[in-house]
Structures are given as C-alpha cells and as structure tokens.
Amino acid sequence: MSIKNSITAALKQNLLPGLVLQCFALAIVLIYFFVPASQPVYAWFGILKHLYGYGYSFVATAVFGGLIPFLYLYATDRLDKTRSYLGLLAFYLIFWGLKGIEVDYFYQLQGQWFGYENTVQTIVLKAAVDQFCYSAFWAAPSITIVYLWVECGYDFRKWINAMDRKFFCVKIPTVILSNWMVWIPAVSIVYSMPQDLQIPLFNLVLCFWVLILAVLNKR
C-alpha cells in the first residue's frame, strides 16, 4: 500500500473516533469550568496527582493505557493466542506506566518553558511543541516501533528485519498522521486545564488512542 492510500485509510478510520474523542475531552473541560458541582471530583484527582506525583502518573497511565485496552483486546479476541496473556499484560502495564512518567515530565517541562496559564498563546505554543516535536519525532515513532517488537513475538532478528523501508516510509507516517488527528485538538484541551489535572485528562484521551493504535496494528 502506498503512503497516499495509507493516509487516506487512516483519515477514514480515525475521523469519527477522533471527533468522538475530542468531543468527550471538551465535555470534561466544559464541565470543569461551568458545572460547580463537579469540582469535588476534579479536586480529588488533582489531589492524588499532587500527592503522588510520578507514582500517580505511572499507575494511572498503566491502567488507562495498558490495563483497559488489554481487557478490550482480550474481550474482542484480538490477542495473539500463541503468547502468554500474562506476559502481554505485564508489557502493557510497564510500557504505558513508564510512558506516563515520560509524559508527566514533558508536561512539567512545558510548564517551565511556557507557564500554566490557559491563554490562547500558551496553549498554542504547548500544542505545537507537543505535536510537531515531541510526538512527531519521538512519541508516535517509539510507540509504533515497540509495538512492532511485540507483534514480532519479542524476536529481535525478526523485529529488525520488519523495520524496512515500507515501515519507516508508510506505517510510521500513517501513525503520526493518525496521532495528529486525535491529539492536536486533544492536547489543546489538556493544556487548558490546571497543572494537576492535565495528566488525569491525558489518561482518559490516551485510553481511546491506544485502542485506535491497537486496531491499526492488527493485534
């Protein structure tokens, strides 16, 4: 499949899920700002994040990025039956837990660089650095490469051979495009939230994005 066809397929496959996801994230933010009765719930998540820091980021991201998608893949019979389900679960939990720490650290760097004000200028700057630097050159490619390793049954020789020209010229650009479709609006919404609520909202968005990525990666 050519990169043009792959991009077209990605657009069709991710348009509706992306719109639903963005509306969901926007609804959470609107509820936070305009429904006073919701404040105790948001405050509880904010307190947890403030108290446990990176520990919260690891556990919460492992649950939303690892456990919930794993249970979905298991329930829909998308897991490879030739592999240990326990091993796959351990991989998902550890991988996404570490990603949670990475994203938390990146968000804090963004806060140091641009501040935490929810002005249009601050949000645009953060979203641009997030999506066109961090995500395009590191986050999306690294996730795709690691997931390929899992698809190859943790066989390093098979994994290296699978990273051919088509993988780098077609699959990774397709994943980056899909990432932009979902995350450019989503991170703009995330960065509009207070510091301690950015990771909790990120985790909700991540849960749906990992499900999309899992479908794109067949297993």
C-alpha positions in Angstrom: 0.0 0.0 0.0 1.3 3.5 -0.9 1.7 6.2 1.6 -1.2 8.1 -0.1 -3.5 5.1 0.2 -2.4 4.6 3.8 -3.0 8.2 4.7 -6.5 8.1 3.1 -7.3 4.9 5.1 -6.1 6.5 8.3 -8.3 9.5 7.7 -11.3 7.4 7.1 -10.6 5.1 10.0 -9.8 7.8 12.6 -12.1 10.6 11.7 -15.1 9.5 13.6 -13.3 8.1 16.6 -11.2 11.3 16.7 -14.2 13.5 16.7 -15.9 11.5 19.4 -12.8 11.6 21.5 -12.3 15.3 21.1 -15.9 16.0 22.0 -15.5 13.8 25.1 -12.4 15.7 26.2 -14.0 19.0 25.5 -17.1 18.0 27.5 -14.9 17.2 30.5 -13.2 20.6 30.3 -16.6 22.4 30.0 -18.0 20.5 33.0 -14.9 21.5 35.0 -15.3 25.2 34.2 -19.1 25.6 34.1 -20.5 22.9 36.5 -19.6 23.9 40.1 -21.0 20.6 41.5 -18.3 18.7 39.6 -15.4 20.4 41.4 -15.0 17.9 44.2 -14.4 15.1 41.7 -11.8 17.0 39.8 -10.2 18.2 43.1 -9.9 14.5 44.2 -8.0 13.6 41.1 -5.9 16.8 41.4 -5.0 16.0 45.0 -4.0 12.4 44.1 -1.7 13.7 41.3 -0.3 16.4 43.6 0.4 13.9 46.5 1.9 11.0 44.5 3.5 12.8 41.5 5.2 10.4 39.2 3.8 7.5 41.1 0.3 8.6 40.2 1.3 9.1 36.6 2.8 5.5 36.4 -0.2 3.8 37.9 -2.9 5.8 36.2 -1.3 5.6 32.8 -0.7 1.9 33.2 -4.4 1.4 33.9 -5.8 3.7 31.1 -3.1 3.0 28.5 -2.4 -0.7 29.4 -5.0 -2.5 31.5 -8.2 -1.2 29.9 -7.0 -1.7 26.3 -5.7 -5.1 27.2 -9.1 -6.1 28.6 -10.7 -4.7 25.4 -8.3 -6.7 23.2 -9.0 -9.8 25.3 -12.8 -9.4 25.2 -12.8 -8.9 21.4 -10.4 -11.8 20.8 -7.7 -9.7 19.2 -4.8 -11.0 21.3 -2.3 -13.5 19.8 -3.3 -16.9 21.3 0.2 -18.2 20.8 1.6 -15.9 23.5 1.2 -15.6 27.2 -1.6 -13.3 28.1 0.1 -12.6 31.5 3.3 -11.6 29.6 1.3 -9.3 27.3 -0.4 -7.7 30.3 2.9 -7.1 32.1 4.3 -5.5 28.9 1.3 -3.2 28.6 1.3 -2.1 32.2 5.1 -1.5 32.4 5.4 0.2 29.0 2.5 2.6 29.5 3.4 3.2 33.1 6.8 4.4 32.0 5.2 6.4 29.2 3.1 8.1 31.9 6.2 9.3 33.7 7.7 10.5 30.5 4.6 12.5 29.5 4.3 13.9 33.1 8.0 15.1 32.9 7.4 16.6 29.4 4.3 18.4 30.7 6.3 19.8 33.5 9.0 21.0 31.1 6.3 22.7 29.0 5.1 24.4 32.2 8.6 25.7 33.0 9.0 26.9 29.4 5.6 28.5 28.8 3.8 28.6 32.1 0.4 27.2 33.1 -1.9 30.0 32.0 -4.7 28.8 29.8 -4.3 31.7 27.4 -4.6 31.0 23.6 -0.9 31.8 23.1 0.3 29.4 25.8 -2.0 26.6 24.7 -0.9 27.0 21.0 2.8 27.0 21.9 2.5 23.9 24.0 0.3 22.1 21.5 2.8 22.9 18.7 5.9 21.7 20.6 4.0 18.7 21.8 2.7 17.5 18.4 5.3 18.7 15.9 8.4 18.0 18.0 7.8 15.5 20.9 5.1 13.4 19.3 6.2 13.5 15.7 9.9 12.7 16.3 9.7 10.6 19.4 6.4 9.6 21.0 4.5 8.2 17.9 7.5 6.5 16.3 8.8 5.0 19.5 5.4 3.5 20.3 5.0 2.1 16.8 8.5 0.6 17.0 7.9 -1.0 20.4 4.5 -2.4 19.3 6.2 -3.9 16.2 8.6 -5.7 18.6 5.6 -7.2 20.4 4.0 -8.2 17.1 7.2 -10.0 16.2 7.0 -12.1 19.4 9.9 -10.2 21.0 12.2 -11.8 18.4 14.9 -9.2 17.8 16.1 -10.6 14.5 12.5 -10.6 13.1 11.9 -7.2 14.6 15.0 -5.6 12.9 14.1 -7.2 9.6 10.5 -5.9 9.9 11.7 -2.3 10.2 12.2 -2.0 6.4 11.7 1.0 4.1 7.9 0.5 4.0 7.7 0.6 7.8 9.5 3.9 8.0 8.1 5.5 4.9 4.5 4.3 5.1 3.5 2.9 8.5 5.2 5.4 10.8 4.0 8.5 8.8 0.5 7.0 8.9 0.6 6.6 12.7 1.9 10.1 13.0 -0.9 11.5 10.9 -3.4 9.5 13.0 -1.8 10.8 16.1 -2.2 14.4 14.9 -5.9 13.9 14.0 -6.6 12.8 17.6 -4.1 14.7 19.7 -3.7 18.2 18.2 -7.2 19.1 19.4 -6.9 16.8 22.4 -3.7 18.3 23.8 -5.0 21.8 23.3 -7.9 20.8 25.6 -5.5 19.1 28.0 -3.3 22.2 28.3 -6.3 24.4 29.1 -6.6 22.5 32.4 -4.7 23.3 35.7 -1.4 21.6 36.1 -2.5 18.7 38.4 -5.5 17.8 36.1 -3.5 17.6 32.9 -2.3 14.0 33.4 -5.7 12.7 34.5 -7.3 14.2 31.4 -4.5 12.9 29.2 -5.1 9.4 30.6 -8.7 9.5 29.5 -7.8 10.6 26.0 -4.9 8.1 25.9 -7.2 5.1 26.7 -9.1 5.7 23.4 -6.0 6.5 21.4 -4.3 3.2 22.5 -7.4 1.3 21.3 -7.1 3.0 17.9 -3.4 2.2 17.7 -4.1 -1.4 18.7 -6.6 -1.7 15.8 -4.1 -0.1 13.3 -1.5 -2.6 14.5 -3.9 -5.6 13.8 -3.2 -7.2 17.3 
